[in-house]
Structure formats: structure tokens, C-alpha cells
Amino acid sequence: MSRVLDTDVVSYLFKGDTRAGAFGTHLVGELLVVSFMTVAELYRWALVRNWGEARRIQLQEHLRNFVVYPFDHRLCLEWAEVTHSAQRNGRPISCGDAWIAATARMHSIPLVTNNVSDYSGIEGLTVLGPM
């Protein structure tokens, strides 16, 4: 089975953060997937923190551990539905989180995140939080 990882979980794994351990059960033996948006967020993170070339290369190497799902027209429609539904239900979602949620929902893959509340109320999305 597969799991879509939210940016925070990928970040914990990259940094060796102890919070990554809370997700081990969700990840072991699974195909680990990230949205194109997670890759973009992590690259932005590196720029904001003014990383040198060596650290950026480490990030690129780390990202090779994941299958990256790209955007396409079908995903764009899914994103529009996620953002519209969230707004209609009084729980607006950030642009980045909506892309990640849309990726997981479109492929019917559970989303693993430390930020469970960011994704609550999205119909058709299975969210797995820390154990």
C-alpha cells in the first residue's frame, strides 16, 4: 500500500527529528509518496534558510526516497473541489495543504501528517496522525 506524506513528516525524516518516530507504524513497508507541492515547499524552505550547496544536495538526495506525484488537469480539478468544499464548510485550507490533500484524495491514498487538524473535514480523505 502507499502513503502520501505531508511536508512536515518529510521534514522530520530529513532532519532526523525525533517526531518522525511517531509515524513509523504508518510508513514501514509502504510506498512513500509526496505531492509536487511538498517538493516545492522543501526547496523554498532551503532558500529561506539560505542553505549552502551541500545541504541542498542532501535534500535532493533525501527526496529520491519518495515517489513524487506531479500535477495534471485531473489533480487541478481535485484541488478546486477540495478548496471549494473546505471554504463551503467554514474550514478554509491553505493552497499548499490543498494540493497535498488533493493528491492523496485523488489517488485514494491515506495522508500521513502531524497537522491532522489542517485536513479535518475534507470528504473522501483518510488522514493518519502520529501514533
C-alpha positions in Angstrom: 0.0 0.0 0.0 1.0 3.6 -0.4 1.1 6.7 1.9 1.2 10.3 0.9 3.4 12.2 3.3 2.7 15.8 4.4 5.7 18.2 4.2 6.1 18.2 8.0 6.7 14.4 8.1 9.2 14.5 5.2 11.0 17.3 7.0 11.1 15.3 10.3 12.6 12.4 8.4 15.2 14.6 6.6 16.3 16.3 9.8 16.3 13.2 11.9 13.8 14.8 14.2 12.5 12.6 17.0 8.9 13.4 16.0 9.5 11.1 12.9 9.3 8.1 15.2 5.6 8.8 15.9 4.9 7.9 12.3 6.9 4.7 11.9 3.9 2.3 12.0 2.3 4.3 9.1 5.5 4.2 7.0 7.2 0.8 7.4 6.7 -1.4 4.3 4.7 1.3 2.5 5.4 3.0 -0.8 6.1 6.6 0.3 4.6 9.3 -2.0 4.8 13.1 -1.9 3.0 15.7 -3.8 4.9 18.0 -6.1 3.8 20.7 -3.6 5.9 19.1 -0.8 9.0 19.2 -3.0 8.3 22.9 -3.8 7.8 23.7 -0.1 11.0 22.0 0.9 13.0 23.8 -1.8 11.6 27.1 -0.6 12.5 26.1 2.9 16.1 25.7 1.8 16.1 29.1 0.1 14.6 30.9 3.1 17.1 29.3 5.4 19.9 30.2 3.0 21.3 26.7 2.7 24.6 26.1 1.0 25.0 23.8 -2.0 26.0 20.7 0.1 22.8 20.9 2.3 20.6 21.4 -0.8 22.2 18.4 -2.4 21.4 16.4 0.8 17.8 17.5 0.4 17.7 16.4 -3.2 19.1 13.0 -2.3 16.6 12.6 0.5 13.7 13.4 -1.9 14.8 10.4 -4.1 13.4 8.2 -1.3 9.9 9.2 -2.4 7.7 8.8 -5.4 6.7 12.4 -6.5 3.2 12.7 -7.9 3.1 15.6 -10.4 0.2 17.8 -11.2 -2.1 17.3 -14.1 -5.6 18.6 -15.1 -7.3 15.9 -13.1 -5.4 17.0 -10.0 -6.2 20.6 -10.7 -9.9 19.8 -10.6 -9.5 17.8 -7.4 -7.7 20.8 -5.8 -10.6 23.1 -6.9 -13.0 20.7 -5.3 -11.0 20.4 -2.0 -10.6 24.2 -1.7 -14.3 24.9 -2.6 -15.6 22.2 -0.2 -13.3 23.4 2.7 -14.5 27.0 2.1 -18.1 26.0 2.0 -17.7 24.0 5.2 -16.2 27.0 7.0 -12.7 25.4 7.2 -10.6 27.1 4.6 -7.4 25.3 3.7 -4.0 26.7 2.6 -3.1 26.5 -1.0 -0.2 24.1 -0.3 -2.2 21.8 2.0 -5.0 21.7 -0.6 -2.6 20.4 -3.2 -1.3 17.7 -0.8 -4.8 16.7 0.2 -6.0 16.7 -3.4 -3.1 14.4 -4.3 -3.9 11.9 -1.5 -7.7 12.0 -2.2 -7.4 11.7 -6.0 -5.3 8.6 -5.7 -7.3 7.2 -2.7 -4.1 7.1 -0.6 -4.0 7.9 3.2 -2.3 11.1 4.1 0.3 11.0 6.9 0.7 14.3 8.8 1.5 15.8 12.2 -1.1 18.5 11.4 -4.3 16.4 11.5 -6.5 19.4 12.1 -5.3 21.1 8.9 -7.0 18.4 7.0 -10.1 17.7 9.1 -13.4 17.7 7.4 -12.1 17.0 3.9 -14.6 14.5 2.5 -13.0 11.4 1.0 -9.6 12.0 2.6 -8.1 9.5 5.1 -5.7 11.2 7.5 -3.2 9.3 9.7 -1.7 11.3 12.5 1.1 10.4 14.9 0.8 7.2 16.9 
